[in-house]
Amino acid sequence: MSRKVLEDILTPQLQELREKGLYNVIDTVEGPNGPIVTINGKDVINMSSNNYLGLANNEKLIQKANEATKQYGVGAGAVRTINGTMTIHNELEKRIAEFKHTEAAIAFQSGFNCNMGAISAVMTKKDAIISDELNHASIIDGCRLSGAKIIRVKHQDMDDLRRAAKEAVESGAYEKIMYITDGVFSMDGDVAKLPEIVEIAEEYGLLTYVDDAHGSGVMGNGAGTVKHFGLSDQIDFQIGTLSKAIGVVGGYVAGTQQLIDWLKVRARPFLFSTSLTPGAAAACIEAINIMTESTERVDQLWENGRYLKEGLINLGFDIGHSETPITPCIIGEETLTQQLSRRLMEEGVYAKAITYPTVPKGTGRVRNMPTAAHTKEMLDQVLAVYEKVGKELGVIQV
Ligand SMILES: *Cc1c(COP(=O)(O)O)cnc(C)c1O
C-alpha cells in the first residue's frame, strides 16, 4: 500500500527531471581521486575534485590512517559525548586550534554537520542572520534550522550588508544579529571581503561566522581566509572542512574556548552522531603536519591555478573574477555549457558543467579545480583540449 503511494509520488517527479535533462547521472570514479581519474574505464585529467593539495591519496596520510585503525579500531563506537571521544580526537582538535591560531576547536563528522550544529547552537528565533545570497546550501539549512530570521543580502555587496545591518539593528526586533558568509565562494572562486565585514560587524555589533570550506588548505598558507587577512581573533566562528584540501572527511569550528565549550554541549551532531573514525582523525592530523612543515603544496596549488587561468584567458575564455585557484569558464547558455563539458570529457578532460539552479540562469560555467598534484604537462593538455573544443563549439574565436 505505502509502496504504491510513494511510487505515485516519485514517478512523475523523476520523469519531469529526466525530460528536462535535469536528472543528474552520477559518475563513478574507479580508483583514487587523483589528478588523473578512471571513469567508465577511461583515464581522464581530473579538473573536478576538491582535493586541492593532492592529500586524498597521500601515502603518509594513508599510513597514519592505517596505524590509527590498528590502534583504535575502525569506528569510534559512540557519539563524542558518551564515550566516542578518543585521544586521537582531542589531538586533532588541539592541532586544528594551533593551526588556525584560535584558543580551541571542535571537530564534526563533516562540514555540513558543522553548519547544522554550530548556527543553531547559538542563534534562535529571537535573532536575525544576515546571509550572502550565494552562501553554501549547508549554511542556508543551518540558518533555517536555527529558526532565526534570515536576511539575504546581495553577493559581496558591502553597501547592502551595511544597509541590512542598520535596518536590523534599528528595528529593535532581534536579540542578536549575525553575519554569515563563505570564506571562498566555490562557484566563482571569489574571496569574502573580511576586513570590511569586520568593520561593519563592529559598527553594528554583529556576530561573525565564516565558513571557509574552500579556503582552508588554500588561503593563508593553508590556515584559511581569516588567517590570510590576519583577523583570527576578530571572527567569532571559523568553520572549516577536513574533506576538501585536507583530503579526508570531517569539519570543524575554531574559536574561543568558551564558544567551543558551548558547542560541546549544544551542537546536536556532536551530541547525537558518532564521532569521526580514528583513521580519519589521524589522517587529518598528518595533513595539518604536512601543511605546517612546508608551504610547498599550497604554493604549487596557486602556481597551477595561475598557469591554468593565464592559459584560458589567452585562449579567449571568460574566467569571471576568481581570486583563487577555482577557475570557472563562463559560457552562459545552459545547453552549450553542458555540451562543452561533454566534449571535454570525450577528449579526456573531466570538468563539470555547473548550471541553473546551482548558479543563476544564463551564467552556466564549466568549473576547473586545479590541484597541487597536477603537472604542467597535464595542464597543457587541458588547455589544448579547451582550445580544440572551444573553437569547435564556437565558444572562442578560431
Ligand atoms: C563543501 C562545503 C561544505 C560541506 O563540507 P563537507 O565537509 O563536505 O560536508 C560546507 N560549506 C561550504 C561552504 C562548502 O563548500
Residues whose N, C-alpha, C, O or C-beta is under 5 A from the ligand:
A	BS01	LIG	S110 G111 F112 H136 S138 D182 S186 D211 A213 H214 T241 L242 S243 G250 G251
